Amino acid sequence: MIRVLHSVSNMARAGIETMLMNYYRKIDRQQVQFDFLANKPVPGEYDEEIRAMGGRVFVSPGLNPLHYPEYKRFVGALLHDNPEIRIVHAHNEAMGYYALQSARSAGIPVRIAHAHNTRIIRDYKYPLKLVCKALLPGAATDYWSCGRDAGIYYYGKKRWEESGFILHNAIDLERFRYQPEIRDRIRKAHGLENAFVIGHVGRFNLQKNHTRLLDIFASVAGMLPEARLVLIGTGELEEATREKAGALGLADRVLFPGQMPNVNEWYQAMDCFVLPSLFEGLPVVGVEAQAAGLPCFFSGRVTDEILLGPDACRIPLEDGNEVWARKILACRESGRDRAQGAELVCQAGYDICEEARKLQEIYLRKAHDAQG
């Protein structure tokens, strides 16, 4: 058995972490076991499940440039004390350089950089992240991504075309397959029986563009009073989003369920899914929503690779709110069979059972080849 150390923020219930757990649950853990290098000291919702499956969560000193020598010593000691860790797989975008360079110094032969986005947020770490982004390819041996655009952004077009690899954000199709009885139960429990429900799943942060989503919904609600908006997730901009919903007079039409462990059931209750993000790699929520048979409306900033079936489209953010609203409302007239969603997603290569088998083979082959 080999162990793979995944460098993450922490194992919270978010997009990258959920993708990793999808693979972890389906991989043959007698042959490949996962460990996690958490770079935030905050426990994650998945920690207990990880330990139950035989994985370990190691908490690093953090991705702070002032602590880099301490961080490097920590990772070096961790890899020295656990020689069964044969692969380090970093999901920290540009800051993944820290884990990969530390693994390189420790002699780990397989070091995977994994791109999940197409832009770096301009926060106080932005200059440092640009430096790390430039150094990232030199610290890695393998260049992976959730999709083409994210790979080109992080590694450059030439390197991506020569050696890039896409690992699909695959899901458990049976969990998300449309089930009308679940739809009826969730809608009844939340007073949505007669509503047209627009859904969104994502962390409340700048990237997800909740403020624009509320503006779009205001236009929808003006045309259709029974429209409701469900915003699943948590995050630093949640309170500001609640305040804006109130200021727009929409407080009684917008639901904030929080971070839901049964998000698969909430998709059943929705009538469509809207993701007006400012930037994305290939969002796993978009795959989930399409598996549930939902018409999906993505911003033009989301890669076209997310369009897995005929009921998904991209709309430019430059288009007005009424344009978005009319396109969203037009989906009510379609006589789609939502049960077909899971099959379309499967055909597109997002079935976790098949993709986990492929990932396992890749890990084992790379570990074997590196051993010589």
Disulfide bonds with the S-S distance in Angstrom:
none
